[in-house]
């Protein structure tokens, strides 16, 4: 069974072709990928590994933060958020509101990233409290602390709102900490997918072991 679509750069397939020589005696490897080549959007360390093996290894390396994004208007940024969460090894991504979301921007990374659904903010809050996670709302709103100077909790869920309106009032009320991103230009706000990447990287700078990065 194919493990995913071919990745292309400038019209040329990337990745590796069929495994040369004798196949490795390792259960992590996928026989179809060994035979046909691995053109997936994965780092070289995971070439030829089955999807299940990649997920299992990522589960042993995931960080202590979760990411949540509100999806009441079918936000097109969710795919980007999922892809970035995968890059930074978030524990899970939580979609709040509509269950359907545009997967195009995820670039198939949702196959390797745990993505959970909550019908409303109350459900997300219940999950966070039961898991011992602080709730960090991200919004450019009065009362927010600059993320550049804030101390993000090691175990938390970073909550992002819709493109445009930002976090709902319920999400802001539930937050243990509200942070914003310093801006210096004329625009009122930055893209929600970009904001998510900035705040995730802030968490990584504070808490991640950079020696384990690829």
BAMIKE-875292 format. One record per residue: chain; x, y, z of N, C-alpha, C in turn. Coordinates in nm, 2 decimals, decimal comma, padded with zeros to 4 digits. Example, Ala and Ser with C-alpha at 12.3 -4.5 7.8 and 13.67 -1.06 7.14 Angstrom:
BATI   mol      npx      npy      npz     capx     capy     capz      cpx      cpy      cpz
BATI     A    01,32   -00,57    00,78    01,23   -00,45    00,78    01,32   -00,33    00,78
BATI     A    01,28   -00,22    00,71    01,37   -00,11    00,71    01,29    00,00    00,79
***
This chain:
BATI   mol      npx      npy      npz     capx     capy     capz      cpx      cpy      cpz
BATI     A    00,08   -00,12    00,00    00,00    00,00    00,00    00,09    00,12    00,00
BATI     A    00,06    00,22   -00,08    00,13    00,34   -00,09    00,12    00,42    00,04
BATI     A    00,24    00,48    00,08    00,24    00,55    00,21    00,21    00,70    00,19
BATI     A    00,20    00,75    00,07    00,17    00,89    00,05    00,20    00,93   -00,09
BATI     A    00,16    01,05   -00,13    00,19    01,10   -00,26    00,33    01,14   -00,28
BATI     A    00,38    01,15   -00,41    00,51    01,19   -00,44    00,53    01,34   -00,41
BATI     A    00,64    01,38   -00,35    00,67    01,52   -00,33    00,76    01,57   -00,44
BATI     A    00,72    01,69   -00,49    00,79    01,74   -00,61    00,85    01,88   -00,58
BATI     A    00,97    01,90   -00,63    01,04    02,04   -00,62    01,08    02,08   -00,76
BATI     A    01,04    02,19   -00,81    01,07    02,24   -00,94    01,05    02,13   -01,05
BATI     A    00,94    02,06   -01,03    00,90    01,96   -01,13    00,97    01,83   -01,13
BATI     A    01,06    01,81   -01,03    01,13    01,69   -01,01    01,09    01,62   -00,88
BATI     A    01,08    01,49   -00,89    01,05    01,42   -00,76    01,17    01,42   -00,67
BATI     A    01,14    01,43   -00,54    01,24    01,43   -00,44    01,24    01,30   -00,36
BATI     A    01,33    01,28   -00,27    01,33    01,15   -00,19    01,43    01,06   -00,25
BATI     A    01,40    00,93   -00,24    01,50    00,83   -00,28    01,42    00,72   -00,36
BATI     A    01,50    00,65   -00,45    01,44    00,55   -00,53    01,44    00,41   -00,45
BATI     A    01,42    00,30   -00,52    01,42    00,17   -00,45    01,55    00,15   -00,38
BATI     A    01,53    00,07   -00,27    01,65    00,04   -00,18    01,75   -00,04   -00,27
BATI     A    01,88    00,00   -00,27    01,98   -00,08   -00,35    02,03   -00,20   -00,26
BATI     A    02,05   -00,31   -00,32    02,10   -00,43   -00,25    02,00   -00,50   -00,17
BATI     A    02,06   -00,57   -00,07    01,97   -00,65    00,02    01,89   -00,55    00,11
BATI     A    01,77   -00,59    00,14    01,68   -00,51    00,22    01,72   -00,52    00,37
BATI     A    01,71   -00,42    00,45    01,74   -00,43    00,59    01,64   -00,52    00,66
BATI     A    01,69   -00,59    00,76    01,61   -00,67    00,85    01,57   -00,59    00,97
BATI     A    01,47   -00,51    00,95    01,42   -00,42    01,05    01,27   -00,40    01,03
BATI     A    01,19   -00,43    01,13    01,04   -00,42    01,11    00,99   -00,28    01,09
BATI     A    01,07   -00,18    01,11    01,03   -00,04    01,09    01,02   -00,01    00,94
BATI     A    01,08   -00,08    00,86    01,08   -00,05    00,71    00,96   -00,11    00,64
BATI     A    00,91   -00,04    00,54    00,80   -00,08    00,46    00,84   -00,14    00,33
BATI     A    00,79   -00,26    00,31    00,84   -00,33    00,19    00,80   -00,26    00,06
BATI     A    00,69   -00,20    00,05    00,65   -00,13   -00,07    00,74   -00,01   -00,09
BATI     A    00,78    00,06    00,01    00,87    00,17   -00,01    01,01    00,13   -00,04
BATI     A    01,05    00,02    00,02    01,18   -00,04   -00,02    01,19   -00,08   -00,17
BATI     A    01,08   -00,13   -00,22    01,07   -00,18   -00,36    01,05   -00,07   -00,46
BATI     A    00,97    00,04   -00,42    00,94    00,14   -00,52    01,00    00,27   -00,49
BATI     A    01,06    00,29   -00,38    01,12    00,42   -00,34    01,03    00,50   -00,25
BATI     A    01,09    00,60   -00,19    01,02    00,68   -00,09    01,03    00,83   -00,13
BATI     A    00,91    00,88   -00,18    00,91    01,02   -00,22    00,82    01,10   -00,13
BATI     A    00,81    01,06   -00,01    00,72    01,13    00,09    00,79    01,26    00,14
BATI     A    00,71    01,34    00,20    00,76    01,46    00,27    00,80    01,43    00,41
BATI     A    00,91    01,35    00,43    00,96    01,32    00,56    01,11    01,34    00,56
BATI     A    01,17    01,36    00,68    01,31    01,38    00,69    01,38    01,25    00,65
BATI     A    01,51    01,27    00,62    01,58    01,15    00,57    01,59    01,04    00,67
BATI     A    01,59    01,07    00,80    01,60    00,97    00,90    01,48    00,87    00,90
BATI     A    01,37    00,91    00,84    01,25    00,83    00,83    01,23    00,77    00,69
BATI     A    01,32    00,78    00,60    01,31    00,72    00,47    01,29    00,57    00,48
BATI     A    01,19    00,52    00,40    01,16    00,38    00,39    01,08    00,33    00,51
BATI     A    01,07    00,41    00,62    00,99    00,36    00,74    00,84    00,36    00,71
BATI     A    00,77    00,27    00,76    00,63    00,27    00,75    00,57    00,38    00,83
BATI     A    00,45    00,42    00,79    00,38    00,53    00,86    00,37    00,50    01,01
BATI     A    00,33    00,38    01,05    00,32    00,34    01,19    00,45    00,36    01,26
BATI     A    00,56    00,32    01,20    00,69    00,33    01,26    00,73    00,47    01,29
BATI     A    00,70    00,56    01,19    00,73    00,70    01,20    00,65    00,76    01,32
BATI     A    00,52    00,73    01,32    00,44    00,79    01,43    00,49    00,74    01,57
BATI     A    00,52    00,61    01,58    00,57    00,56    01,70    00,70    00,63    01,75
BATI     A    00,79    00,65    01,65    00,91    00,72    01,69    00,88    00,87    01,73
BATI     A    00,80    00,93    01,66    00,76    01,07    01,69    00,69    01,07    01,83
BATI     A    00,61    00,97    01,86    00,55    00,97    02,00    00,65    00,96    02,11
BATI     A    00,77    00,91    02,08    00,87    00,90    02,18    00,95    01,03    02,19
BATI     A    00,92    01,13    02,10    01,00    01,25    02,09    00,92    01,38    02,11
BATI     A    00,78    01,36    02,11    00,70    01,48    02,11    00,72    01,56    02,24
BATI     A    00,69    01,69    02,22    00,71    01,79    02,33    00,59    01,80    02,41
BATI     A    00,60    01,88    02,52    00,49    01,90    02,62    00,38    02,00    02,58
BATI     A    00,39    02,06    02,47    00,28    02,15    02,43    00,19    02,09    02,33
BATI     A    00,06    02,14    02,34   -00,04    02,11    02,24   -00,08    02,24    02,17
BATI     A   -00,14    02,22    02,06   -00,19    02,34    01,98   -00,34    02,32    01,95
BATI     A   -00,41    02,43    01,97   -00,56    02,43    01,94   -00,59    02,55    01,85
BATI     A   -00,68    02,53    01,76   -00,72    02,64    01,68   -00,87    02,63    01,66
BATI     A   -00,94    02,74    01,67   -01,08    02,75    01,66   -01,12    02,74    01,51
BATI     A   -01,22    02,67    01,48   -01,26    02,64    01,34   -01,41    02,66    01,33
BATI     A   -01,46    02,79    01,35   -01,60    02,81    01,34   -01,64    02,87    01,20
BATI     A   -01,54    02,91    01,13   -01,56    02,97    00,99   -01,48    02,89    00,89
BATI     A   -01,45    02,77    00,91   -01,37    02,69    00,82   -01,24    02,76    00,78
BATI     A   -01,16    02,78    00,88   -01,04    02,86    00,86   -00,94    02,78    00,77
BATI     A   -00,89    02,85    00,67   -00,80    02,79    00,57   -00,66    02,78    00,63
BATI     A   -00,63    02,84    00,75   -00,50    02,83    00,80   -00,47    02,70    00,88
BATI     A   -00,57    02,62    00,90   -00,55    02,50    00,99   -00,44    02,41    00,93
BATI     A   -00,44    02,39    00,80   -00,34    02,30    00,74   -00,20    02,34    00,77
BATI     A   -00,18    02,47    00,76   -00,05    02,53    00,80   -00,01    02,51    00,94
BATI     A   -00,11    02,53    01,03   -00,09    02,50    01,17   -00,05    02,36    01,20
BATI     A   -00,12    02,27    01,14   -00,09    02,12    01,16    00,05    02,09    01,11
BATI     A    00,09    02,14    00,99    00,22    02,12    00,94    00,33    02,17    01,03
BATI     A    00,31    02,29    01,08    00,41    02,35    01,17    00,41    02,28    01,30
BATI     A    00,30    02,24    01,35    00,30    02,16    01,48    00,37    02,03    01,46
BATI     A    00,36    01,97    01,35    00,44    01,85    01,32    00,59    01,88    01,32
BATI     A    00,63    01,99    01,25    00,77    02,03    01,25    00,83    02,05    01,38
BATI     A    00,75    02,10    01,48    00,80    02,13    01,61    00,76    02,02    01,71
BATI     A    00,71    01,91    01,66    00,68    01,79    01,74    00,58    01,82    01,86
BATI     A    00,47    01,89    01,82    00,37    01,91    01,92    00,31    01,78    01,97
BATI     A    00,26    01,78    02,09    00,20    01,65    02,14    00,07    01,62    02,06
BATI     A   -00,01    01,72    02,03   -00,13    01,70    01,95   -00,18    01,83    01,90
BATI     A   -00,26    01,83    01,80   -00,33    01,95    01,75   -00,48    01,92    01,77
BATI     A   -00,55    02,03    01,82   -00,69    02,02    01,86   -00,77    02,11    01,77
BATI     A   -00,87    02,06    01,70   -00,95    02,14    01,61   -01,08    02,17    01,69
BATI     A   -01,11    02,30    01,72   -01,23    02,33    01,80   -01,34    02,39    01,71
BATI     A   -01,46    02,33    01,72   -01,57    02,38    01,63   -01,60    02,28    01,52
BATI     A   -01,59    02,33    01,40   -01,62    02,24    01,28   -01,51    02,13    01,27
BATI     A   -01,56    02,01    01,25   -01,47    01,90    01,24   -01,40    01,90    01,11
BATI     A   -01,46    01,94    01,00   -01,40    01,94    00,87   -01,30    02,06    00,86
BATI     A   -01,18    02,03    00,80   -01,09    02,14    00,78   -01,01    02,12    00,65
BATI     A   -00,95    02,22    00,59   -00,88    02,21    00,47   -00,74    02,15    00,49
BATI     A   -00,72    02,03    00,44   -00,60    01,96    00,47   -00,49    01,99    00,37
BATI     A   -00,52    02,07    00,27   -00,41    02,10    00,17   -00,29    02,15    00,22
BATI     A   -00,30    02,25    00,31   -00,18    02,32    00,37   -00,10    02,23    00,46
BATI     A   -00,16    02,12    00,50   -00,09    02,03    00,59    00,02    01,94    00,52
BATI     A    00,01    01,94    00,39    00,11    01,86    00,31    00,13    01,72    00,36
BATI     A    00,02    01,65    00,40    00,01    01,52    00,44    00,07    01,49    00,58
BATI     A    00,12    01,60    00,65    00,18    01,58    00,78    00,07    01,53    00,88
BATI     A   -00,06    01,55    00,85   -00,16    01,50    00,94   -00,16    01,35    00,96
BATI     A   -00,09    01,28    00,87   -00,08    01,14    00,88    00,02    01,10    00,99
BATI     A    00,10    01,19    01,03    00,20    01,16    01,14    00,18    01,25    01,26
BATI     A    00,08    01,34    01,26    00,05    01,42    01,37   -00,08    01,39    01,43
BATI     A   -00,09    01,37    01,56   -00,22    01,35    01,63   -00,31    01,47    01,62
BATI     A   -00,43    01,45    01,56   -00,52    01,56    01,54   -00,65    01,52    01,61
BATI     A   -00,69    01,60    01,71   -00,82    01,57    01,78   -00,92    01,67    01,76
BATI     A   -01,05    01,64    01,78   -01,16    01,73    01,76   -01,23    01,76    01,89
BATI     A   -01,27    01,89    01,91   -01,36    01,93    02,02   -01,47    02,01    01,96
BATI     A   -01,59    01,98    02,00   -01,71    02,06    01,94   -01,71    02,21    01,99
BATI     A   -01,65    02,24    02,11   -01,65    02,37    02,16   -01,54    02,39    02,25
BATI     A   -01,52    02,52    02,29   -01,41    02,55    02,39   -01,43    02,48    02,52
BATI     A   -01,55    02,46    02,56   -01,57    02,39    02,69   -01,51    02,25    02,69
BATI     A   -01,52    02,18    02,58   -01,47    02,05    02,57   -01,32    02,05    02,57
BATI     A   -01,26    02,15    02,50   -01,11    02,17    02,50   -01,06    02,20    02,65
BATI     A   -01,13    02,29    02,71   -01,09    02,32    02,85   -01,10    02,20    02,94
BATI     A   -01,20    02,12    02,93   -01,21    02,00    03,01   -01,10    01,91    02,98
BATI     A   -01,06    01,89    02,86   -00,94    01,81    02,82   -00,82    01,86    02,89
BATI     A   -00,80    01,99    02,87   -00,67    02,06    02,92   -00,66    02,04    03,08
BATI     A   -00,77    02,06    03,15   -00,77    02,05    03,29   -00,74    01,91    03,33
BATI     A   -00,80    01,81    03,27   -00,78    01,67    03,31   -00,64    01,63    03,28
BATI     A   -00,57    01,69    03,18   -00,44    01,65    03,14   -00,33    01,74    03,21
BATI     A   -00,38    01,83    03,30   -00,28    01,92    03,37   -00,21    02,02    03,28
BATI     A   -00,28    02,06    03,17   -00,22    02,16    03,08   -00,27    02,30    03,11
BATI     A   -00,18    02,39    03,11   -00,22    02,53    03,12   -00,27    02,58    02,98
BATI     A   -00,37    02,67    02,98   -00,43    02,72    02,86   -00,37    02,85    02,83
BATI     A   -00,30    02,86    02,72   -00,24    02,99    02,67   -00,31    03,04    02,55
BATI     A   -00,38    03,15    02,56   -00,45    03,21    02,45   -00,36    03,30    02,38
BATI     A   -00,36    03,30    02,25   -00,28    03,39    02,17   -00,37    03,48    02,09
BATI     A   -00,36    03,61    02,13   -00,44    03,71    02,06   -00,39    03,85    02,09
BATI     A   -00,40    03,94    01,99   -00,35    04,07    02,00   -00,46    04,16    02,06
BATI     A   -00,48    04,14    02,19   -00,59    04,20    02,26   -00,54    04,27    02,39
BATI     A   -00,61    04,37    02,44   -00,57    04,44    02,57   -00,55    04,33    02,68
BATI     A   -00,45    04,35    02,76   -00,43    04,26    02,87   -00,33    04,14    02,83
BATI     A   -00,30    04,13    02,71   -00,21    04,02    02,67   -00,06    04,06    02,70
BATI     A    00,02    03,96    02,73    00,16    03,98    02,76    00,24    03,95    02,63
BATI     A    00,34    04,02    02,60    00,42    04,00    02,49    00,48    03,86    02,50
BATI     A    00,47    03,78    02,39    00,52    03,64    02,40    00,68    03,65    02,40
BATI     A    00,73    03,76    02,35    00,88    03,77    02,35    00,94    03,78    02,49
BATI     A    00,85    03,82    02,59    00,90    03,83    02,73    00,82    03,74    02,82
BATI     A    00,73    03,67    02,77    00,65    03,58    02,86    00,72    03,45    02,88
BATI     A    00,68    03,39    03,00    00,74    03,26    03,03    00,63    03,16    03,00
BATI     A    00,64    03,09    02,88    00,54    02,99    02,84    00,55    02,87    02,93
BATI     A    00,44    02,81    02,98    00,45    02,69    03,06    00,50    02,57    02,98
BATI     A    00,57    02,48    03,05    00,62    02,37    02,98    00,51    02,27    02,93
BATI     A    00,41    02,26    03,01    00,29    02,18    02,97    00,17    02,27    02,95
BATI     A    00,14    02,28    02,82    00,03    02,38    02,79   -00,03    02,34    02,66
BATI     A   -00,15    02,41    02,64   -00,21    02,41    02,51   -00,21    02,55    02,46
BATI     A   -00,16    02,58    02,34   -00,15    02,71    02,28   -00,28    02,72    02,19
BATI     A   -00,36    02,82    02,22   -00,49    02,83    02,16   -00,49    02,95    02,07
BATI     A   -00,53    02,93    01,94   -00,53    03,03    01,84   -00,67    03,05    01,79
BATI     A   -00,71    03,17    01,75   -00,84    03,20    01,70   -00,85    03,20    01,55
BATI     A   -00,96    03,24    01,50   -00,99    03,25    01,36   -00,91    03,36    01,30
BATI     A   -00,88    03,35    01,17   -00,82    03,46    01,10   -00,92    03,58    01,10
BATI     A   -00,87    03,69    01,14   -00,96    03,81    01,15   -01,01    03,84    01,29
BATI     A   -01,12    03,77    01,33   -01,17    03,80    01,47   -01,09    03,76    01,58
BATI     A   -00,99    03,66    01,56   -00,91    03,62    01,67   -00,98    03,52    01,76
BATI     A   -00,94    03,51    01,89   -01,00    03,42    01,98   -01,14    03,46    02,02
BATI     A   -01,23    03,36    02,04   -01,36    03,39    02,09   -01,35    03,44    02,23
BATI     A   -01,46    03,50    02,28   -01,46    03,55    02,42   -01,45    03,44    02,51
BATI     A   -01,51    03,32    02,48   -01,51    03,21    02,57   -01,36    03,16    02,58
BATI     A   -01,29    03,16    02,47   -01,15    03,11    02,47   -01,06    03,21    02,56
BATI     A   -01,08    03,34    02,54   -01,01    03,43    02,62   -01,04    03,42    02,77
BATI     A   -01,16    03,39    02,80   -01,20    03,38    02,94   -01,14    03,26    03,00
BATI     A   -01,12    03,15    02,92   -01,07    03,02    02,98   -00,92    03,03    02,99
BATI     A   -00,85    03,12    02,93   -00,70    03,12    02,93   -00,64    03,15    03,06
BATI     A   -00,54    03,07    03,10   -00,46    03,10    03,22   -00,36    03,21    03,19
BATI     A   -00,33    03,23    03,06   -00,23    03,33    03,02   -00,27    03,37    02,88
BATI     A   -00,27    03,50    02,85   -00,29    03,56    02,72   -00,16    03,62    02,67
BATI     A   -00,12    03,58    02,55    00,00    03,64    02,49   -00,03    03,70    02,36
BATI     A    00,05    03,80    02,32    00,05    03,86    02,19    00,18    03,86    02,13
BATI     A    00,19    03,89    02,00    00,32    03,90    01,93    00,34    04,04    01,89
BATI     A    00,46    04,09    01,93    00,50    04,23    01,90    00,50    04,26    01,75
BATI     A    00,43    04,36    01,71    00,43    04,41    01,57    00,47    04,55    01,56
BATI     A    00,53    04,58    01,44    00,58    04,72    01,42    00,54    04,79    01,30
BATI     A    00,45    04,72    01,22    00,41    04,78    01,09    00,27    04,83    01,10
BATI     A    00,20    04,85    00,98    00,07    04,91    00,97   -00,04    04,81    00,98
BATI     A   -00,02    04,68    00,96   -00,12    04,58    00,96   -00,18    04,56    01,11
BATI     A   -00,31    04,54    01,12   -00,36    04,52    01,25   -00,33    04,38    01,31
BATI     A   -00,31    04,28    01,22   -00,28    04,15    01,27   -00,20    04,07    01,17
BATI     A   -00,14    03,96    01,21   -00,07    03,88    01,11   -00,15    03,75    01,09
BATI     A   -00,11    03,68    00,98   -00,18    03,56    00,95   -00,18    03,46    01,07
BATI     A   -00,29    03,39    01,09   -00,30    03,30    01,20   -00,20    03,18    01,19
BATI     A   -00,17    03,13    01,07   -00,08    03,03    01,06    00,06    03,07    01,09
BATI     A    00,10    03,20    01,05    00,23    03,25    01,09    00,24    03,27    01,24
BATI     A    00,13    03,33    01,30    00,13    03,35    01,44    00,15    03,22    01,52
BATI     A    00,09    03,12    01,47    00,11    02,99    01,54    00,25    02,94    01,53
BATI     A    00,32    02,96    01,42    00,46    02,92    01,41    00,55    03,00    01,50
BATI     A    00,52    03,13    01,51    00,60    03,21    01,60    00,59    03,17    01,74
BATI     A    00,47    03,14    01,79    00,45    03,11    01,93    00,50    02,96    01,96
BATI     A    00,48    02,87    01,86    00,54    02,74    01,88    00,69    02,75    01,89
BATI     A    00,75    02,83    01,81    00,90    02,84    01,81    00,94    02,90    01,95
BATI     A    00,87    02,99    02,00    00,90    03,05    02,13    00,90    02,95    02,24
BATI     A    00,80    02,85    02,23    00,80    02,74    02,33    00,92    02,66    02,31
BATI     A    00,96    02,63    02,19    01,08    02,54    02,16    01,20    02,61    02,21
BATI     A    01,22    02,74    02,19    01,34    02,81    02,24    01,35    02,80    02,40
BATI     A    01,23    02,80    02,46    01,23    02,80    02,61    01,25    02,66    02,67
BATI     A    01,20    02,55    02,60    01,19    02,42    02,66    01,25    02,31    02,59
BATI     A    01,27    02,31    02,46    01,31    02,20    02,38    01,46    02,17    02,40
BATI     A    01,50    02,05    02,39    01,64    02,01    02,38    01,68    02,02    02,24
BATI     A    01,76    02,12    02,20    01,79    02,14    02,06    01,89    02,04    02,01
BATI     A    01,95    01,96    02,10    02,04    01,85    02,05    01,96    01,74    01,99
BATI     A    01,83    01,74    02,01    01,75    01,63    01,95    01,68    01,67    01,82
BATI     A    01,71    01,80    01,77    01,65    01,84    01,65    01,72    01,78    01,53
BATI     A    01,65    01,77    01,42    01,72    01,72    01,30    01,81    01,82    01,24
***
